[in-house]
Amino acid sequence: MVLKTTTCRFSGLRIYPGRGILFVRTDGQQYLFINRKTKSLFGQRKRPAKIAWTTVYRKQHKKDQEAQIARKKRRATTRTQARSIAGTSLEVINKRRAEKPEVRKASREAALREVKERLKSSKQEKAALRSADAKRGGGKAAKSVPGARAPGAKSGTRR
């Protein structure tokens, strides 16, 4: 015969059938306490984590460790699963992974060289446009500088 036990809502201890005090709050929530002491402490709004004989306190302060050591801990092995990422297919990823470091380095250098050449050509185009603008305009336009006064303007405060 197996006895159905419940746990005390304050202390965490087992309550056997026919024992305990049932407290029903006005919102309908039920609390089962092992004895009057736990019900009184609950009513005083004491925290079970600060009372040494409760199971919550014992768990937080690492008491009763022998029981936990008896169980062997298993470490879950993480399996990496290859899948396509952001539009690149699995075949491309596997091909890149299988590449030798020398080949990878050479392709990286070629890509960098191509980017640098593109930047250099865009700079040359901009310089050519600037020189053409300078030839057409003739001179520099007057800059508008904040805080500068027009000639003949008075300095000081307005009154």
Buried (B, 14 or more C-beta within 10 A) or exposed (E): EEEEEEBBBBBBBBBEEEEBBEBEEEEEEEBBBBBEEBBEBBEEEBEBEEBEEBBBBBEEEEEEEEEEEEEEEEEEEEEEEEEEEEEEEEEEBEEEEEEEEEEEEEEEEEEEEEEEEEEEEEEEEEEEEEEEEEEEEEEEEEEEEEEEEEEEEEEEEEE
